[in-house]
Amino acid sequence: MRRPGPPTPERRSKAAGFPRQKSLRDFSFDANPNTDPAVIHTLASCEWIKKGEPLRLIGDSGTGKSHLLIALGTEAATAGFRVRYVLAAKLVKELVEAADERQLTKANARYGRVDLLAIDELGYMELDRRGAELLFQVLTEREEKASVAIASNESFGGCTKTFADPRLCAAIVDRLTFGGNIIETGTDSYRLAHAKAQQDSG
């Protein structure tokens, strides 16, 4: 019986669970002046993933942080890394359900075995203490061993809106920033400006 070969870049990208295709070639740095193309292309080399460093993308809605998260995740998958993309709310829901069913160890292992865990939309909803603690466990198990990339609409000072417990908030921020990379995509919505430009030209 013939054994399947190693996963191709296409299979790795599909296995990552990206909701749509995004690439760095499609990202408009001209429309996102807060984002330094040299820094992004350095991140595309995936050296930070080899070192197990975290990445945090911070910015308002429509500023390109999710685009960059998916594009950098795609670069990592293409380079041969195991990547998993998930919305923050979905991840926490899965962890809570796994804990209720006494399957938390299995759930943590599922998210722990990938080289890059890409968590999108952190900060769009408040997490209760239990959900925040379960997320903290996942981040702690990956600390300095495997990379986590986060896209969030909240600055460090605004994290208490997502994590009600100040000490837990501080601990999570520490896990996401220590020895890591921070990219701020700004506050001006590219999507809004693009839609307005199309409307004006129509």
C-alpha positions in Angstrom: 0.0 0.0 0.0 1.4 3.4 -1.0 1.9 5.8 1.8 0.9 9.4 1.3 3.8 11.8 0.8 4.5 14.8 3.0 1.9 17.6 3.1 2.3 20.0 0.2 2.2 23.8 0.8 -1.3 23.9 -0.6 -2.4 21.1 1.8 -0.8 22.9 4.7 -2.6 26.1 3.8 -5.9 24.3 3.5 -5.3 22.5 6.8 -4.7 25.9 8.5 -8.4 26.8 8.2 -8.0 30.2 6.7 -11.4 31.7 5.9 -10.2 33.3 2.7 -7.1 33.7 0.6 -4.9 36.7 1.4 -1.4 37.4 0.4 1.3 40.0 1.0 1.2 40.8 -2.7 -2.4 41.9 -2.3 -1.8 44.2 0.7 -1.7 47.9 -0.1 1.1 49.4 1.9 0.3 52.8 0.3 -3.2 52.7 1.7 -1.8 51.6 5.1 1.0 54.0 5.9 1.3 52.8 9.5 2.6 49.5 8.3 6.2 49.2 7.4 6.7 46.9 4.4 10.3 46.1 5.4 9.1 44.9 8.8 6.3 42.8 7.2 8.6 41.2 4.6 11.1 40.4 7.4 8.3 38.6 9.3 7.5 36.7 6.0 10.9 35.0 6.3 9.4 33.1 9.3 12.5 33.5 11.5 10.2 34.5 14.4 8.3 31.3 14.1 11.6 29.3 14.2 12.4 31.1 17.5 8.9 30.6 18.9 8.3 34.3 19.2 4.8 35.9 19.4 3.3 38.4 17.0 0.6 40.9 17.8 -1.2 43.0 15.2 -3.1 45.9 16.7 -5.4 48.3 14.9 -9.0 49.4 14.3 -11.4 47.5 12.1 -10.6 47.8 8.4 -6.9 48.6 8.8 -5.5 45.3 7.4 -4.5 43.4 10.6 -6.6 40.3 9.6 -5.2 40.5 6.1 -1.7 40.5 7.4 -2.5 37.7 9.9 -3.8 35.4 7.2 -1.0 36.4 4.7 1.8 35.8 7.1 0.1 32.5 8.2 0.0 31.5 4.5 3.7 32.4 4.1 4.4 30.1 7.1 2.3 27.2 5.7 4.0 27.6 2.3 7.4 27.4 4.1 6.5 24.1 5.6 5.2 25.1 9.1 2.1 23.7 10.6 -0.4 26.6 11.0 -3.8 26.8 12.6 -6.1 29.9 12.2 -9.0 30.4 14.5 -11.3 33.2 15.6 -10.8 34.1 19.3 -14.5 33.5 20.2 -14.5 30.1 18.4 -11.3 29.0 20.2 -12.6 30.0 23.6 -16.0 28.3 22.9 -14.2 25.1 21.9 -12.1 25.2 25.0 -15.1 25.7 27.3 -17.0 22.9 25.6 -13.9 20.6 25.8 -13.6 21.3 29.5 -17.3 20.5 30.1 -16.8 17.2 28.3 -13.5 16.5 30.1 -11.7 16.6 26.8 -9.6 19.7 27.5 -6.2 17.9 27.3 -7.1 16.7 23.8 -8.2 20.2 22.8 -5.1 21.8 24.2 -3.0 19.2 22.3 -4.8 20.0 19.1 -3.8 23.7 19.3 -0.4 22.9 20.9 1.0 20.8 18.2 1.1 23.5 15.5 4.1 25.7 14.9 1.9 28.8 14.5 -1.4 29.5 16.2 -3.1 32.5 14.5 -5.9 33.9 16.6 -8.1 36.6 14.9 -10.5 39.1 16.3 -9.3 39.1 19.9 -10.9 42.0 21.7 -14.3 42.0 19.9 -16.1 40.4 22.8 -15.6 40.2 26.5 -14.4 36.9 27.9 -15.6 35.6 31.2 -13.1 34.5 33.8 -13.3 30.8 32.8 -12.9 31.4 29.1 -10.0 33.8 29.8 -8.3 31.2 32.0 -8.6 28.5 29.4 -7.1 30.8 26.8 -4.3 31.6 29.2 -3.5 27.9 29.5 -3.1 27.6 25.7 -0.9 30.6 25.6 1.2 29.5 28.6 1.8 26.0 27.1 3.1 27.6 23.9 5.2 30.3 25.6 8.8 30.4 24.2 8.2 27.1 22.4 5.8 27.8 19.6 4.5 31.0 18.1 1.2 32.7 18.6 0.0 35.5 16.3 -2.9 37.7 17.4 -4.9 40.2 15.6 -6.7 42.6 18.0 -8.6 45.8 17.9 -7.5 46.7 21.4 -4.3 48.3 22.6 -2.5 47.0 25.7 -4.3 49.5 27.9 -7.7 48.4 26.5 -7.3 44.7 27.3 -9.2 45.0 30.5 -12.4 45.3 28.3 -11.8 41.8 27.1 -10.3 40.3 30.3 -12.2 41.6 33.3 -9.6 40.3 35.8 -6.7 42.8 35.7 -4.1 40.3 36.9 -5.1 37.7 34.3 -5.2 40.5 31.7 -1.6 41.5 32.6 -0.5 37.9 32.4 -2.0 37.3 29.0 -0.5 40.5 27.6 2.9 39.4 28.9 2.5 36.1 27.1 1.7 37.9 23.9 4.4 40.5 24.0 7.5 39.1 25.8 10.3 38.9 23.2 7.8 39.3 20.4 6.9 41.5 17.5 4.2 44.2 17.6 2.7 45.7 14.5 0.3 48.7 14.8 -1.9 49.1 11.7 -3.5 52.4 12.8 -7.0 53.7 13.1 -7.9 54.7 9.5 -10.0 52.1 7.9 -8.7 51.2 4.5 -12.0 49.3 3.7 -14.1 52.4 4.4 -11.8 54.7 2.4 -11.8 52.2 -0.5 -15.6 51.9 -0.5 -16.0 55.6 -0.4 -13.6 56.1 -3.3 -15.5 53.6 -5.4 -18.8 55.3 -4.5 -17.4 58.7 -5.4 -16.1 57.4 -8.8 -19.3 55.6 -9.6 
